[in-house]
Amino acid sequence: MASRYLIEFIDAALFCTSPFGLSYTDPDQKLLVREHLLSLFQDFPSLISSFDTFIHNDGTTVNLLNATGDLQISPSTPAVPITIWLHENYPKLAPIVFVSSNSTYRIQNDHPFVDPSGATTSPYLQSWSHPRSNLSGLVHNLINLFSLIHPFSISSYPSVSSHPSVFSKMEAMDRLSYYLHSDMAAMKAAIEEELEGLSSLQSEMIKRVDMASSLVMALEHEESSLKRRVMQLREQADVLTNWLRVNDHHHHHHHQVNVLGDDDEMEDPFEVVDEKSKLVLDCFAADCALEDVFYELDKAVEQGAVSFEMYIKQVRALAREQFFHRVKAENLRGEMKFISI
């Protein structure tokens, strides 16, 4: 039986207007609250009653009674401190339950019935219905739940020593909730592991895409360079063809000459009339040869066959040589009083 002090406290809190000012207004409601609290304290003497201001999620403040104390789940596990707030519309609405943590014991993560703030839910609370539901039944249900998985420790699956048919409907719902939570936790861990593997695969694929994109860009650059070189060679071939048409009096004859024919006849269109003309032609040939060397050096740098430092050194030397050939050709042309070949 509840102590006389608790009975007097509950009566004073419910039926005196001062100094408590509780939010229970209906006389019939107050009688039910008194009856349920006294029954609770009789079944669980470790709990005591008090009152305080409670703030709902919407910011509403009310003065409510609560039952607080420790629930001993088993001799081998730590007691669970709980606070049960009686809603201002109790018993039509379910009470509000919190589990308190401390510096020694912390609420474990991913608990199926207790969130990190300590707010507690259960099938009993979710299916609360007066007069079937009451405070004593709620605490019995909490003890059953916490025996399945303790708020302060990781518990293994409960051993089922009896046939499921001997369980009550509520106990079966509690166990089903626990098993569903455990299965969901295992599925979540497997999905997270799979997502981590897919994330690593995605990173690897991104790297390969970047490498492929770089290779495609390099090939496109190579294609553009080759196209430009082809255009340059075509332009040079057109210039050479036009020059041959103007200067070769035997053009038609030489088109009929076999590749294995007389080399002297093939060289006829390039014969010069004097020594200075030969020097100009030699300078032009050397200039074109150096252009080809520049092109090959560019290719070698792009392919990594030649270092950039060696490339610069060679280009400087060859550019100086090309400059001398061009200056020499221009001086010879000035002396011969004509501009181009």
C-alpha positions as CSV (number, residue, x, y, z in Angstrom):
1,M,0.0,0.0,0.0
2,A,1.2,3.5,-0.8
3,S,2.6,5.5,2.1
4,R,0.4,8.0,3.9
5,Y,2.7,10.8,2.8
6,L,2.2,9.9,-0.9
7,I,-1.6,9.7,-0.4
8,E,-1.7,13.1,1.3
9,F,0.6,14.6,-1.3
10,I,-1.6,13.4,-4.2
11,D,-4.8,14.5,-2.5
12,A,-3.4,17.9,-1.8
13,A,-2.0,18.3,-5.3
14,L,-5.3,17.2,-7.0
15,F,-7.9,18.7,-4.8
16,C,-6.3,21.9,-3.4
17,T,-6.2,25.0,-5.6
18,S,-3.1,26.3,-4.0
19,P,-0.1,26.2,-4.2
20,F,-0.1,23.5,-6.9
21,G,-2.3,24.9,-9.6
22,L,-2.2,21.6,-11.6
23,S,-3.7,21.4,-15.1
24,Y,-6.3,18.7,-14.3
25,T,-9.7,20.4,-14.1
26,D,-12.3,17.6,-14.4
27,P,-13.3,16.1,-10.9
28,D,-13.8,12.6,-12.5
29,Q,-10.4,12.9,-14.1
30,K,-8.8,13.8,-10.8
31,L,-10.3,10.7,-9.2
32,L,-8.9,8.5,-12.0
33,V,-5.5,10.1,-11.7
34,R,-5.5,9.5,-7.9
35,E,-6.6,5.8,-8.3
36,H,-4.0,5.0,-11.0
37,L,-1.2,6.7,-9.1
38,L,-2.0,4.9,-5.8
39,S,-2.2,1.6,-7.7
40,L,1.1,2.3,-9.4
41,F,2.9,3.1,-6.1
42,Q,1.5,0.0,-4.5
43,D,2.9,-2.2,-7.4
44,F,6.2,-0.3,-7.6
45,P,7.2,1.2,-4.3
46,S,10.5,2.4,-5.8
47,L,8.5,5.2,-7.6
48,I,7.5,8.4,-5.9
49,S,5.2,11.3,-7.0
50,S,6.0,15.0,-7.6
51,F,4.8,17.8,-9.8
52,D,6.5,20.3,-12.1
53,T,6.1,22.4,-15.2
54,F,6.1,20.5,-18.4
55,I,6.7,22.1,-21.8
56,H,5.1,20.4,-24.8
57,N,6.7,20.4,-28.3
58,D,4.5,23.3,-29.4
59,G,5.8,25.4,-26.5
60,T,2.7,25.1,-24.3
61,T,3.5,24.9,-20.6
62,V,1.4,23.0,-18.1
63,N,1.7,21.9,-14.5
64,L,1.6,18.1,-14.3
65,L,2.0,15.3,-11.8
66,N,4.7,12.7,-12.5
67,A,6.0,9.5,-11.1
68,T,9.7,9.1,-11.0
69,G,12.2,6.5,-9.7
70,D,14.3,3.5,-10.7
71,L,13.1,0.3,-12.4
72,Q,15.2,-2.7,-11.6
73,I,15.1,-4.8,-14.7
74,S,17.3,-7.7,-13.5
75,P,19.9,-8.2,-10.8
76,S,22.7,-8.2,-13.4
77,T,21.7,-4.9,-15.2
78,P,21.8,-1.3,-13.9
79,A,18.5,0.2,-12.8
80,V,16.7,2.4,-15.3
81,P,15.7,5.9,-14.0
82,I,12.3,6.9,-15.5
83,T,9.9,9.8,-15.3
84,I,6.2,9.3,-16.2
85,W,4.3,12.5,-16.8
86,L,0.6,12.4,-16.6
87,H,-0.8,14.3,-19.5
88,E,-3.3,17.1,-18.7
89,N,-5.9,15.0,-20.6
90,Y,-4.9,11.7,-18.9
91,P,-6.3,9.0,-19.1
92,K,-7.8,9.8,-22.5
93,L,-4.2,10.5,-23.7
94,A,-1.2,8.4,-22.9
95,P,1.3,9.5,-20.3
96,I,4.7,10.8,-21.5
97,V,7.7,8.7,-20.5
98,F,11.4,9.6,-20.3
99,V,14.5,7.6,-19.4
100,S,17.3,9.5,-17.7
101,S,20.9,8.9,-18.5
102,N,23.8,9.8,-16.2
103,S,27.6,10.1,-16.3
104,T,28.0,6.4,-15.7
105,Y,25.4,5.0,-18.1
106,R,24.5,6.5,-21.5
107,I,21.5,5.6,-23.6
108,Q,22.7,3.4,-26.4
109,N,22.3,4.5,-30.0
110,D,19.5,3.1,-32.2
111,H,17.5,1.8,-29.3
112,P,14.1,0.6,-30.6
113,F,12.1,2.2,-27.8
114,V,14.2,5.0,-26.4
115,D,15.7,7.9,-28.4
116,P,18.9,9.7,-27.5
117,S,16.9,12.4,-25.6
118,G,15.3,9.8,-23.4
119,A,11.8,10.0,-24.9
120,T,10.3,6.6,-24.7
121,T,7.7,4.9,-26.9
122,S,6.3,1.4,-27.1
123,P,3.4,-0.5,-28.6
124,Y,1.6,-0.1,-25.2
125,L,1.8,3.7,-25.4
126,Q,1.0,3.8,-29.1
127,S,-2.1,1.7,-28.6
128,W,-3.1,3.4,-25.3
129,S,-6.8,3.2,-24.6
130,H,-8.7,3.9,-21.4
131,P,-9.9,1.9,-19.4
132,R,-7.8,-1.0,-20.8
133,S,-4.5,0.9,-20.3
134,N,-3.2,2.2,-16.9
135,L,0.0,3.3,-15.3
136,S,0.8,-0.1,-13.6
137,G,0.3,-1.9,-17.0
138,L,2.6,0.7,-18.6
139,V,5.5,0.1,-16.1
140,H,5.1,-3.7,-16.4
141,N,5.3,-3.2,-20.2
142,L,8.5,-1.1,-19.9
143,I,10.1,-3.7,-17.7
144,N,9.4,-6.4,-20.4
145,L,10.7,-4.1,-23.1
146,F,13.9,-3.3,-21.3
147,S,14.5,-6.9,-20.5
148,L,14.6,-7.5,-24.2
149,I,17.1,-4.7,-24.9
150,H,18.4,-2.6,-22.0
151,P,18.6,1.2,-22.6
152,F,22.1,1.2,-21.2
153,S,23.6,-1.9,-22.7
154,I,23.6,-3.8,-26.0
155,S,21.6,-6.9,-25.5
156,S,21.5,-10.1,-27.6
157,Y,18.3,-11.6,-28.9
158,P,16.1,-12.7,-26.0
159,S,15.9,-16.4,-25.4
160,V,12.4,-17.7,-25.8
161,S,11.8,-20.4,-23.2
162,S,8.1,-20.7,-23.7
163,H,5.9,-21.4,-26.7
164,P,4.7,-18.1,-28.3
165,S,1.1,-19.1,-27.6
166,V,1.6,-18.4,-23.9
167,F,2.5,-14.8,-24.5
168,S,-0.1,-12.0,-24.2
169,K,-1.0,-10.0,-27.3
170,M,1.0,-7.0,-25.9
171,E,4.1,-9.2,-25.2
172,A,3.9,-10.6,-28.7
173,M,3.8,-7.0,-30.1
174,D,6.8,-6.0,-28.0
175,R,8.8,-8.9,-29.1
176,L,7.8,-8.3,-32.7
177,S,8.8,-4.7,-32.4
178,Y,12.2,-5.7,-31.0
179,Y,12.8,-8.3,-33.8
180,L,11.8,-5.8,-36.5
181,H,14.2,-3.2,-35.0
182,S,17.0,-5.7,-34.9
183,D,16.4,-6.8,-38.5
184,M,16.2,-3.2,-39.6
185,A,19.5,-2.4,-37.8
186,A,21.2,-5.4,-39.5
187,M,19.7,-4.4,-42.9
188,K,20.9,-0.8,-42.3
189,A,24.4,-1.9,-41.6
190,A,24.5,-4.1,-44.7
191,I,23.1,-1.3,-46.8
192,E,25.7,1.2,-45.4
193,E,28.5,-1.3,-46.2
194,E,27.1,-1.7,-49.7
195,L,26.8,2.0,-50.1
196,E,30.4,2.4,-49.0
197,G,31.6,-0.1,-51.5
198,L,29.5,1.6,-54.3
199,S,31.0,5.0,-53.2
200,S,34.5,3.6,-53.6
201,L,33.6,2.2,-56.9
202,Q,32.1,5.5,-58.0
203,S,35.3,7.3,-57.0
204,E,37.3,4.8,-59.0
205,M,35.0,5.2,-62.0
206,I,35.3,9.0,-61.8
207,K,39.1,8.7,-61.9
208,R,38.9,6.5,-64.9
209,V,36.4,8.9,-66.6
210,D,38.9,11.7,-65.9
211,M,41.7,9.7,-67.4
212,A,39.6,8.8,-70.5
213,S,38.6,12.4,-70.9
214,S,42.2,13.5,-70.7
215,L,43.2,10.9,-73.3
216,V,40.3,12.0,-75.6
217,M,41.4,15.6,-75.3
218,A,45.0,14.6,-76.1
219,L,43.9,12.7,-79.1
220,E,41.7,15.6,-80.3
221,H,44.7,17.9,-79.8
222,E,46.8,15.5,-81.8
223,E,44.1,15.3,-84.5
224,S,44.0,19.1,-84.7
225,S,47.8,19.3,-84.9
226,L,47.9,16.7,-87.7
227,K,45.2,18.5,-89.6
228,R,47.1,21.8,-89.4
229,R,50.2,20.0,-90.5
230,V,48.4,18.4,-93.5
231,M,47.0,21.8,-94.5
232,Q,50.6,23.3,-94.3
233,L,52.0,20.5,-96.4
234,R,49.2,20.9,-99.0
235,E,49.8,24.6,-99.1
236,Q,53.5,24.0,-99.6
237,A,52.7,21.3,-102.2
238,D,50.5,23.8,-104.1
239,V,53.2,26.4,-104.0
240,L,55.7,23.9,-105.3
241,T,53.4,22.7,-108.0
242,N,52.7,26.2,-109.2
243,W,56.4,26.9,-109.3
244,L,57.0,23.8,-111.3
245,R,54.3,24.8,-113.8
246,V,56.0,28.2,-114.3
247,N,59.6,27.1,-114.4
248,D,59.5,23.5,-115.8
249,H,59.4,23.7,-119.6
250,H,59.2,19.9,-119.7
251,H,56.5,19.4,-117.2
252,H,54.4,17.0,-119.3
253,H,57.5,15.0,-120.2
254,H,58.5,14.5,-116.6
255,H,55.0,13.2,-115.6
256,Q,55.6,10.3,-118.0
257,V,59.0,9.4,-116.6
258,N,59.1,6.2,-114.6
259,V,60.1,6.4,-110.9
260,L,63.1,4.3,-111.7
261,G,64.1,6.5,-114.6
262,D,66.9,9.0,-115.1
263,D,67.6,10.9,-111.8
264,D,69.2,13.7,-113.8
265,E,65.9,14.2,-115.7
266,M,64.0,14.3,-112.4
267,E,66.4,16.9,-111.0
268,D,66.1,19.2,-114.1
269,P,63.3,21.4,-112.7
270,F,65.5,22.3,-109.8
271,E,68.7,23.2,-111.7
272,V,70.0,26.7,-111.0
273,V,71.6,29.0,-113.4
274,D,74.4,30.3,-111.2
275,E,76.2,29.8,-107.9
276,K,74.1,32.4,-106.0
277,S,70.9,30.8,-107.0
278,K,72.2,27.5,-105.8
279,L,73.0,29.1,-102.4
280,V,69.5,30.6,-102.2
281,L,68.0,27.2,-102.9
282,D,70.2,25.6,-100.3
283,C,69.1,28.2,-97.7
284,F,65.5,27.6,-98.5
285,A,65.9,23.8,-98.3
286,A,67.7,24.2,-94.9
287,D,64.9,26.5,-93.7
288,C,62.3,23.9,-94.6
289,A,64.3,21.1,-93.0
290,L,64.5,23.1,-89.8
291,E,60.7,23.6,-89.8
292,D,60.4,19.8,-90.0
293,V,62.8,19.4,-87.1
294,F,60.7,21.9,-85.0
295,Y,57.6,19.9,-85.7
296,E,59.2,16.6,-84.7
297,L,60.5,18.2,-81.5
298,D,57.0,19.4,-80.7
299,K,55.8,15.9,-81.1
300,A,58.6,14.5,-78.9
301,V,57.7,16.9,-76.1
302,E,54.0,16.0,-76.2
303,Q,54.9,12.3,-76.1
304,G,57.4,12.8,-73.2
305,A,60.3,11.5,-75.3
306,V,62.2,14.8,-74.8
307,S,62.3,16.9,-71.6
308,F,61.1,20.5,-71.8
309,E,64.6,21.8,-70.9
310,M,66.2,19.8,-73.7
311,Y,63.4,21.0,-76.0
312,I,64.1,24.7,-75.2
313,K,67.8,24.2,-75.7
314,Q,67.4,22.6,-79.1
315,V,64.8,25.1,-80.3
316,R,67.1,28.0,-79.4
317,A,70.0,26.5,-81.2
318,L,68.0,25.6,-84.3
319,A,66.2,28.9,-84.3
320,R,69.5,30.7,-84.4
321,E,70.6,28.5,-87.3
322,Q,67.3,29.1,-89.2
323,F,67.7,32.8,-88.7
324,F,71.2,32.8,-90.3
325,H,69.8,30.8,-93.3
326,R,66.9,33.2,-93.8
327,V,69.2,36.3,-93.5
328,K,71.7,34.8,-95.9
329,A,68.9,34.0,-98.4
330,E,67.5,37.6,-98.2
331,N,71.0,39.1,-98.7
332,L,71.5,36.9,-101.7
333,R,68.1,37.8,-103.1
334,G,68.9,41.5,-102.7
335,E,72.1,41.0,-104.6
336,M,70.3,39.1,-107.4
337,K,67.5,41.8,-107.4
338,F,64.6,39.4,-107.0
339,I,62.3,38.7,-104.1
340,S,61.4,35.0,-104.1
341,I,62.3,31.9,-105.8
